[in-house]
Amino acid sequence: MALAFHEKCYEVPVGFKYISAAMEKYDAIIGGESSGGLAVRGHIYGKDGIFAAMLLVEMLAVTGCNLSELLHQLYKEFGFAYHLGKLERTLAKADLLILDELSYLSFNRHQSELLFKVISDRSEKSSTIVETIPNFV
């Protein structure tokens, strides 16, 4: 994503002391971590969820889009992010995952890829049961 805006992306160890130091060193525009912490140049060099939420609300107002539309635009331009966070860690720890009655759901391409990723990540590590009720005619 950074390349699309002619910017560089730097990876640093986890923790805002490292993120803040890198932001200052490289004059970075934005810094964040997977836990949801976010810092923006010109504001404090630390997590500020209220400021981040205000920026999001401003983005919604300026674009006239809702949140799911903005997310769809990001996916369309940069691809789908497979980050599940806490849910992914929880599913990885489970000895048995049962996916029941999937025939009642419809999945778009990204959701299908995500489902496949969850199932394939568990392959040969733990048990997964996929069950569905056959169509009754």
N, C-alpha and C positions, 0 to 999 in steps of 0.2 A: 504494500500500500504506500509506503514511504517513497518508493521509486516513482510511482505515478505522479507524485508531487515534487519530484526532483530533490528529495530529502534523503538522508541516511538514517538507518535504523541501527541502534546500538543495543546489545544485550549485556546486562550486568547481573551480578548475583541478586538473589531475592532480598528485598528489604528496601525501604525508602531512603535509608542513609546512602545506599549505593545509587539509587535512582536519582536522588537529589544532587549528588556529587556529579554524576554524569550529565545531568541537565545543565548544571552550571558550567562544567568543562566544555561541553559541545554546543552550548547555547541552544539546547533542544527546545522544540515547540511544546511537546507533550511528553509526559512520562507516566507509565502505569505498570501494574502488575496483575496477575491473574485473579487475585483476590478482589479486584474491583477498585483498588486504590488508584487515584488519578491526580496528577499535578500538571498545571499549565503554566507556560512561560509568562511572566508578568504578574503572577499571583504567588502565593507562598510555595516554597519547595517542600511540600508535604501533602499528605492525603487531605482532600477537601471534598467530601461527598456532596455537600450542599452546593458548592460552586459548580461541580460537575453536573449536578441535576439542573441547575439554572442554565448552564450552557446547552443542555439537551432540550429544555423547554424553549430556549431561544431558537435553536435549530428547527424545532417543530413549527414555531411561529413564522420564521423567515421562509421556510420551504413550503409551508402549507400542507405538508405530508403528515400522516400519522406515523407512529413508531414502526409498525410492521412494514409500511411502505419504504421508510428509510432503510430498514434492515434488508428488505428485498433488493433495493438499489445497490447496497454494499455487496450482497451475494452475487448479483448479476455482474458487477464490475470487477470484483476481486476474488470471487469464489466463496464457497461455503466453509465456514470455520467449524471444525469438528470438536470444539471444546465443550465438554459437558460439565466440567467443574465437579461440584460435590456429588451430583448424581452419578457421574462416571466413576468416581472413587467408590461410591456405595455399591454400584453394580459389580465392580471388579472384585470386591471383597466377598460377595455372596457365593456360597457353595452351589446354589441352585437358583436359576432364573427361569420362571415360567411365564411365557408370553401366551396368553389365552385369548381366544376369539378375535384374532387379527382380521378375520374376514369382514368384520363389521366396520373396519377402519379403511380410509383411503389415504394414501401417502403421496405427497409430491416427490419430485426427484431428490431434493435435499433430505427430506425425512426418510426416504428409502435408503439413501446412502448412510445416514446416521444409524438406522436400524441395522443395516448390514455391518457397519463398523462395530457396533456393540456386540453383535453375535460373533463376528470373526475375532474380535479381541479376546473373547472368552474361550475360543476354540482350543482344545487340548489343555486347558487350564482349569476349567470348571464345567459343571453341567448346565445345559440349557434345554428347555423343552418348549417347542412351539406347537401350539394346539389350536385347531380351528374347527368349527362345526361345519360339516358339508352343507351345501345348499339343499334345501328341501323343496321339491317341486310338487 
